[in-house]
Amino acid sequence: MIKLIKKVKVFSPKPLGVLDVLIADGRIAGLNTEIDGLDYDGVEVIDGRGKVLIPGFIDGHVHILGGGGEGGYRTRTPELMLSDLILGGVSTVVGCLGTDGISRSMESLVAKAYALREEGASAYIYTGSYRLPLQTLTGSVQRDLILIDPIIGVGEIAISDHRSSVPLVSELARVAADARVGGILSGKCGLVNIHLGDGKSGLGLIQSVLDQSDIPKTQFLPTHTNRNQTIYNKALEYALSGGYIDFTTSTVPQFIEEGEVPAAEAYVRGLEKGVSPNHMTFTSDGQGSLPRFDDKGILQGLDVGKVTSLYETFISLIEKHGLAMELALIPFTQAPAERLNLKRKGSIAIGMDGDFLLLDQGTYAISDVFFRGTQMMKDGNLVKSGTFERI
Ligand code: ZN
């Protein structure tokens, strides 16, 4: 199916002006001020006037199988549904296990990634869970990366957290080395996604691995780096010295009251300090539990992270913080595509996958969503949904 979107204002994230955008075979096939001569059956023409076209969001840290369980079995959170991605404008997702690598397995995670792919999304996963030694699918990080298509990296490995496995420097270094070689051999990112807890050691373990090995900083992507002011300040220093950092957008008011830096603010302050926008990304931690512990570590309650928090953060960057569209888009699109080495994702250009959103020009509300050229939302209404969802 060929689609031609006429006269739409395009951000690649760079502003490209008002263009006609041609989509063929799931990819962007043409971008020009005027594309004519396609007036025949089989070409769907979409009026893009009054709309803004942006790349689909990339969410690099989602508990697609559900997560949590930190208050007992009934607190295990539910699986991600396709509609969660569509409503949040997330065309590419990276799934991971979390605290629980026992009742949720790598086998199930791979199957869920394939399910989301069958339903139209672009889905990848990390191998492992919070814990080291790592529980992989095939017995080794390198085998997982080289032999299993959706596996692109390792994570989320917990450090500096009372729920971590208290990993040793040598353990983390070995995993990062294996991820690096596995990534090189498979052409994947081989990224090591690190869950940073509230613990006193902060980024210390990553720094020790960097100091004691030849592994480059680019191998690590610490997340939840906005979880408190101390970790946030350290994370900015880390980013200024060449590291990459990730901010979590799912939150609850209590976390903010207790000192979490709101994700949008974290990015804006990072820019003000001189951190490159390409060194900062956002992920939602969608479907993860948001547990609230008291000062003795006793669980007080919990909520569920939402993939849609990514879009809410984007809107906050535009409306509350007044960022230009290009700067607001980079950490949701171009920067994660580079980090995850997803070469056909994260920008609008000829040959890229047809993953894009149409926003209403005045409100920036999501009106239309396309995953690899297939329309998933039209005029604000879902036109596709998951296998067991009803629309
Ligand atoms: Zn986490």
Boltz pocket constraint, residues with backbone or C-beta under 6 A from the ligand:
constraints:
  - pocket:
      binder: B
      contacts: [[A, 98], [A, 156], [A, 195], [A, 196], [A, 224]]
      max_distance: 6.0
